[in-house]
């Protein structure tokens, strides 16, 4: 049964006061935040659908870069787009956007 991540369950109805959901603690797990924000379970295995668990967190940028390079994923940040000319006027495309 799939439940929308933005819906409140009856179990948590008592924490709702005039549209504000009060947390039971200051800490919210990152996987719960991902599910609430983007609607997917970050800890569900894409192959077997079973629950995964975090074994460690890698914070050394050199190690992260080596892993991403090995997986043929981009390891460098994208370059920023050049700034637009402030005097630029949008072109007419022949239709009314309104």
N, C-alpha and C positions, 0 to 999 in steps of 0.2 A: 504494500500500500504506500503510495507516494503522497507525502504531505508537503504543501507549499511552505518554504522556509519563513515566509513573512506572516503566516497565520499564527494566532495564539491558541494554545490548547486550553482545555478546561482546567487542567492541572495548574496552570499559571494564572488563571483568571483572578485570583485573589491579590496578585501583585499589580493589577491594572487599576490605576486611579486617574480618572478623567483623561484617558488617552495616553497616559505615560506608563510604561512598563518599568517597574522598579526592579533592579537587579538584586539578587540575593548576596552577591559578593562583588568586589571590584574587578576580579580576574575573570576574563572570558577566554576560553581556549581559542586559538587561532583558527582551528578547523571549524568551530562553530561560527565564528565571524565570517569565514569564507562561505559557508553554507547560507547564512543569512544574507550576505551581500550579493553573491553571485549564483546561488541556487544549486550548487553542486557539492558533493562530499569529497573533500580533498584527500581524505584517508581511505577511500574505496579504491581497490585495485582495479585498473581498467581491463585486465585480462580475466581474472577469476571472480570479480565482484566481492571478494572478501575484504574484511577490515584490516588495514595496515596499521602499524604503529611506528612512531618516530624513534629511531635508535640513537641518532646524534644530530647535532647541528654543526655545519661547517661554516666558520666565519673567516677563515684565512682566504683572502682574495686570490692568491696565487694557486691554491689548491682548487678553488672553485673554477678558475679559468682553465686549469688542466683538465678537469672533469668535463666541462662544457666543450672544450676542444676535442676531447676523445669521443664525445657523443655527436660530433659534427653540429653543434648548436652554437649560435652566436655568443661569443664571450666578451666582446667589446660593446660598450654602449653605442647606440645609434648617434650619428652626428645631428646636431640641431639644424633645422631648416633655416635658411637665411631670412632675415627680417624683411618684411614687405615695405615697399615704398609708401610713405604716408600720404603722398599725393595721388596715389593710384585710384582710378575710378573704375568701378565694376562695369563690365561690358553688358550691353543689352543682348539677351539671348532670344528675343522674339516671343516671350510669353510673360504673363503677369504672375509674379510669385505669390501675390496675395490671393 
